[in-house]
Amino acid sequence: MKPMVVILLLFVGVWSSACSSSQPEKPKMRAPLPLPMSASTVAVQANEQGTKAYQSRQFDIAKVSFEQTVAAAPDSGEAHYNLGLALFAMGDNDAARDHFIEAANLAPGNKVIWDSPALRQYGNPDSRLPKKKGAQDYTNQKPGLGVPPGGMTR
């Protein structure tokens, strides 16, 4: 009887730990980016204040600080990205998307910016990664004997 109870308790313990580990984890909160060395002191200070507020989850204060950063450094992709993060955290996805896109335009090739929520669907800017095959591999023509999937080509 005791071995059966021990086995049953072991089974319940393993099963409950397996169930608790299968819960999906929340995505990791993204960190604001530092500004480039060429940014003005005013922009750097506003960005640091916004970063501290963002990390302490005070998104409304972070938004105001990052807006000041964008005003002081309008050509900084990092400034727009940080403002996009704050807006996204506040649920203003449309405005966040606009700033993420502006950030990508101002900092082409920046992998962190291109992995932003608004741009992730468009892929990675790293040209060394293989491209996914698209719809050009399919046709609405019936396959024929000895005819490649795209039809006859010469």
Contacts in CASP RR format, 6 or more apart in sequence:
PFRMAT RR
TARGET T0000
AUTHOR 0000-0000-0000
METHOD contacts of the structure
MODEL  1
MKPMVVILLLFVGVWSSACSSSQPEKPKMRAPLPLPMSASTVAVQANEQG
TKAYQSRQFDIAKVSFEQTVAAAPDSGEAHYNLGLALFAMGDNDAARDHF
IEAANLAPGNKVIWDSPALRQYGNPDSRLPKKKGAQDYTNQKPGLGVPPG
GMTR
29 89 0 8 1.000
30 85 0 8 1.000
30 116 0 8 1.000
31 51 0 8 1.000
31 55 0 8 1.000
32 47 0 8 1.000
32 50 0 8 1.000
32 51 0 8 1.000
32 54 0 8 1.000
32 55 0 8 1.000
32 62 0 8 1.000
32 66 0 8 1.000
32 81 0 8 1.000
32 82 0 8 1.000
32 85 0 8 1.000
33 78 0 8 1.000
33 81 0 8 1.000
33 82 0 8 1.000
33 112 0 8 1.000
33 113 0 8 1.000
34 47 0 8 1.000
34 51 0 8 1.000
34 78 0 8 1.000
35 43 0 8 1.000
35 44 0 8 1.000
35 47 0 8 1.000
35 69 0 8 1.000
35 73 0 8 1.000
35 76 0 8 1.000
35 78 0 8 1.000
35 79 0 8 1.000
36 76 0 8 1.000
36 78 0 8 1.000
39 47 0 8 1.000
39 72 0 8 1.000
39 73 0 8 1.000
39 76 0 8 1.000
39 79 0 8 1.000
40 72 0 8 1.000
40 73 0 8 1.000
42 68 0 8 1.000
42 72 0 8 1.000
43 69 0 8 1.000
43 72 0 8 1.000
43 73 0 8 1.000
43 76 0 8 1.000
43 79 0 8 1.000
46 65 0 8 1.000
46 66 0 8 1.000
46 68 0 8 1.000
46 69 0 8 1.000
46 72 0 8 1.000
47 65 0 8 1.000
47 66 0 8 1.000
47 69 0 8 1.000
47 78 0 8 1.000
47 79 0 8 1.000
47 82 0 8 1.000
49 61 0 8 1.000
49 65 0 8 1.000
50 61 0 8 1.000
50 62 0 8 1.000
50 65 0 8 1.000
50 66 0 8 1.000
50 69 0 8 1.000
50 82 0 8 1.000
50 86 0 8 1.000
51 62 0 8 1.000
51 82 0 8 1.000
53 59 0 8 1.000
53 61 0 8 1.000
53 62 0 8 1.000
53 65 0 8 1.000
54 62 0 8 1.000
54 66 0 8 1.000
54 82 0 8 1.000
54 85 0 8 1.000
54 86 0 8 1.000
54 89 0 8 1.000
57 89 0 8 1.000
59 86 0 8 1.000
59 89 0 8 1.000
59 90 0 8 1.000
60 90 0 8 1.000
62 85 0 8 1.000
62 86 0 8 1.000
62 89 0 8 1.000
63 83 0 8 1.000
63 86 0 8 1.000
63 87 0 8 1.000
63 90 0 8 1.000
66 79 0 8 1.000
66 82 0 8 1.000
66 83 0 8 1.000
66 84 0 8 1.000
66 85 0 8 1.000
66 86 0 8 1.000
67 83 0 8 1.000
69 76 0 8 1.000
69 79 0 8 1.000
69 82 0 8 1.000
69 83 0 8 1.000
70 76 0 8 1.000
70 79 0 8 1.000
70 80 0 8 1.000
70 83 0 8 1.000
70 99 0 8 1.000
72 79 0 8 1.000
73 79 0 8 1.000
75 106 0 8 1.000
76 106 0 8 1.000
76 107 0 8 1.000
77 102 0 8 1.000
77 103 0 8 1.000
77 104 0 8 1.000
77 106 0 8 1.000
77 107 0 8 1.000
77 110 0 8 1.000
77 113 0 8 1.000
78 103 0 8 1.000
78 107 0 8 1.000
78 113 0 8 1.000
79 103 0 8 1.000
80 99 0 8 1.000
80 100 0 8 1.000
80 102 0 8 1.000
80 103 0 8 1.000
80 106 0 8 1.000
81 99 0 8 1.000
81 100 0 8 1.000
81 103 0 8 1.000
81 107 0 8 1.000
81 112 0 8 1.000
81 113 0 8 1.000
81 116 0 8 1.000
83 99 0 8 1.000
84 95 0 8 1.000
84 96 0 8 1.000
84 99 0 8 1.000
84 100 0 8 1.000
84 103 0 8 1.000
84 116 0 8 1.000
85 96 0 8 1.000
85 116 0 8 1.000
87 93 0 8 1.000
87 95 0 8 1.000
87 96 0 8 1.000
87 99 0 8 1.000
88 96 0 8 1.000
88 100 0 8 1.000
88 117 0 8 1.000
88 118 0 8 1.000
93 117 0 8 1.000
93 118 0 8 1.000
96 117 0 8 1.000
96 118 0 8 1.000
97 118 0 8 1.000
100 113 0 8 1.000
100 116 0 8 1.000
100 117 0 8 1.000
100 118 0 8 1.000
100 119 0 8 1.000
101 118 0 8 1.000
101 119 0 8 1.000
103 110 0 8 1.000
103 113 0 8 1.000
103 116 0 8 1.000
104 110 0 8 1.000
104 113 0 8 1.000
104 114 0 8 1.000
104 116 0 8 1.000
104 119 0 8 1.000
107 113 0 8 1.000
108 125 0 8 1.000
109 125 0 8 1.000
109 126 0 8 1.000
110 125 0 8 1.000
111 124 0 8 1.000
111 125 0 8 1.000
111 126 0 8 1.000
113 119 0 8 1.000
114 120 0 8 1.000
114 122 0 8 1.000
114 123 0 8 1.000
114 124 0 8 1.000
114 125 0 8 1.000
115 124 0 8 1.000
137 149 0 8 1.000
138 149 0 8 1.000
139 149 0 8 1.000
139 150 0 8 1.000
139 151 0 8 1.000
141 150 0 8 1.000
141 151 0 8 1.000
143 149 0 8 1.000
END
